């Protein structure tokens, strides 16, 4: 018993293997992994070590690079390494601004025949941000506003996108959701003991999800998006990558459209000409 436990005990990455993984993650995802993140990385990689029946972390890295398995394993590696933190109605002032300022302004500037709004939740994680935006817009329609809308959620992690597409969450995630929205836009599970809820079909049908890497040179997204949420992801990038990502995002934002970032990311105005700051974390493209 003792010997078996010793054989399966977690190992540490060698310096060479740690540098190989860190360089790969920085190249593919734009996230730096300094030595201070080494223990975190080792812990997260254990899932893939077990899944591939590798004896330890270093065998996993050798499997990844030396045995030509990078192409098939990269998606799984990114899934376990990336951090995906999200909530329904995180930074609620953004949703208030969308309802009370952004959408009325956008509709006012559009021709009556082209009132379809496009919203993009970049780095959408498990989809809570995208569905929260859809609930706000759906509620505006219920109260008399007249427009059509579509929402796109993108993320690099296939694992979180599977959750987003299912639209199934645990009840505790509903704490930030207004009570009226909980009653109107969520269905309880038929099995009360599961503690699960699901976003209603009328909201789900307005939202699509797609895997996409913000590090890519170009994005397969329409270039007339009205509102882009890209919150609490830029902080993980180096300044030069931040600049490139924001520049790319803005090429998909229609003139007069809005870019919403996280509270630690208000530096975007200084890196992209043509963005005007409306509020500390809200920017509007000139035009």
N, C-alpha and C positions, 0 to 999 in steps of 0.2 A: 504493500500500500504506500509506504513512504517513498520507495524508489519510483513508483509510477507518478506520484505527485511531483517529484523532483524533475522528471523528464518533461512534464507538461507545464512547468513553471515558466512565466513570461521571461523573455530575455530582453536585453537592451540592444538597440541598434549600434552597430559599429560606427565609428566616425565617418567612414567612407560611405556606408549605406545611408546614414542620416543625411549627409550632404547630397547624395543622389536623389533621395525623396524630396528634400527641401527645394532643390533646383527644379525638379519636375513640377511640383506644386506651384512654385513662383511663375514658371513659364506658362503653365496651362491655365492657372486660375488667377494669377496676379497677387497672390498672398505670400508674404514673406514668412518663413518659419525660422526664427532665430533659435539659438540653443536653448533659450528659456522655454520654448514650446516643445522641447524634445520629449519630455515625459508624457505630455498630452498626446503627441503623435504616436508614441509607442503604445499607449493605452488604446487609442482608437483603431490602430492597425491590427490589434488582436482578433477583431471580428473577421478580417480577411484571412489571417493566418489559420484560423479554425475552419473557415469556409473552404479553403484550398488544401486542407490537411497538410500544411507545412509544419515542420518541426519547431520552428521559431521565427522570429522577426527577420533575421538575416537571411534565412532560406527563402522567405517570402520576397525580399528585395532581389535576391538572385534570380528567383523565378520570374520576377517582373522584368528585369533588364537583360539578364544573360540568356534566358530561355525564350526570348521573343514573345512574351505574353502581354506586353504593354498595351497593345491595341485592344485586346479583349478585357483587360483588367482595369483600364484607366477610368472608365465610368464608375466602377465600384469603388475604386480608390478615392475618387473625388467625393463620392457620396459619404464616405466615412470620415474624411478629413475636414470637409467644409462645415462651418457652423451655421445652423439655420434657426434663428430666433425670430419669432413673429408672434403677434397677438391680433385679435379682432380690435379694430379701432385704436390701434397704437398711435400715439400723438393725435388725439381727437380733433385738435384745432385744424388739422389739415382737411378733415372731412367736413367740418363746419365751413371752411373757406371754399371748398369745392361746391358745396350746396348753395351758399349765400352770395358768393362773389364770382368764382371761376365759371361755373355753368351758365348763370345769367349773362355774364359778359360775353362768353363765347357764342351763345345763342343769338344775342343781340347783334353781333357782328356778322352773322351768317345769313345767306339767302334762305328764305322760307322753305325752298325746295330741297335744301341740303342740310338738314338739321340732325344728321346722324353723328353723335359724339363718339370719339375713339379714346379709350383710356388704356394705358399700358402700365402694368405693375411689373417693373423690372426687378429681378432677384426676389421673386414672389414667395419663395419658400413653400409652405404648405397651403398657400392660397387664401389665407385669412384676409390679407390686405385687399386682394382683388374682389373677394366676396363682400367685404365691408363697403367698398366703393359701389358695387352693384346694388347693395341694399339701399344706400343713400339715393342713388339715381332712381331706383325703382320706387322708392317712397316719394320722390319728387313727382313722378308720374301719377301716383295715387292721389296727390294733393292738387292736381290740375295742370302741371307743366306738360308741354307737348314736345317731345323729341324722341328720337331713337338713339340707342347706344349699344356699343359692344365693348367688351373688356378683354384684354389679352394679358395673361400672366406668363412670365418666362423665368426659368431658373436653370442653373447648371446641373443640379442634382436630380437624378431620375427618381430617387427615393421620395423626396418631398413632393415631386410632381404627381406621383401616384396617390398620395394623400389628398392633394389639391383636387385631382380629378374625381376622386371618390366623394369629396365634400362631406366626409364623416369625421366628426370631432367628439371629444369628450365634453361632458356638461360643464366641467370646471373652466373650459376655455371661453365660456359665454359670460363670464363675470364682467368684462368691460362693455358688453353689448347692451344698449338701451332695452329696457323691459319690453317696450312695444315691438321692437325688432325681434326679440327672442320669440315672442308669441306669433309674429307674422311670418318670419322668414326661416324658422327652424322646425323640423319634424322630430318628434321623440321616437326612439326605437320601440318596436313592438315588444322587445324584451327589456323591461324596466331595469333589470339588474345589470345590463350592459353599460349603463351610464353614458350612452352615445346619443348624439343628435346628428341630423343631416340637413344641409341647406336645401330649401324648397326648390322644386323644379323651375319655377318662374325666374328665380335668380340664377340657378345653375346654367340655364340655357343661354344666358347672356354672356357667359364667361368661357373662354377657351384657354388652354394651357399648351405650352410648347417648350422643349428643351433648347436653351440657348446660352452661350458663354459670352459674358460681357468683354472678355479678352479678345474675341474674334475681331478681325479687321473690319467686317461689315455685318450688319444685322438684317435678318430676313423679316423685317417689320415695315409696315406702311410708313410713308414719309409725311403723313398729314395727321399725326396723332395730336389730340387736343390737350391731354393731361398725362404726364409721365410721373409715376411714383418711382423713385430710386432712393430708398431710404436705408440708412445704416448698413450700407455695403461699401461705399467709397472709402470709409475710414480704414478698411483693411488693405487698401492699395497704397503703393508708393505714389508720390506726387505726380510723376510723369504719367503713370498709368491712370490716375484720377483724371488728369487733363484729357487724355485720349478717350476715356470712357464717356466723359461729359460731352466732349465734342461730338462723338458718335451719336449719343442720345439726342443731342440737339438737332442733328440732321434729320431726325424722324419727327421733330416737333413742328407743327404748323406755325407760321407767323401769328403771334398773339397767343400761342399755346403756353401752358404752364408746366414747369418742372418743380417737383416737390422732393426735397432731400431731408436727411435726418438732422437733428439738432447739433450734431458735431461736424456737419458737412457744409456749412454756409460759405466755404471758400470757393464755391463753383463760379461765382461771378467774376472772380479775378483770373480764372483760367479760360473762360470762353467769352469772346467779344459778342455783343448782341443780346446778352442776357441782362434784364433789369430786375433788381431785387424789389419785390413787392412787400414781403415780410422776411424776417431773418432766415427762414428756411424755404421760402417760396420765390420762384423766379419766373419771369415771363419773357418769351422770345420776342424781340422787336419785330415790328411789321404790322 
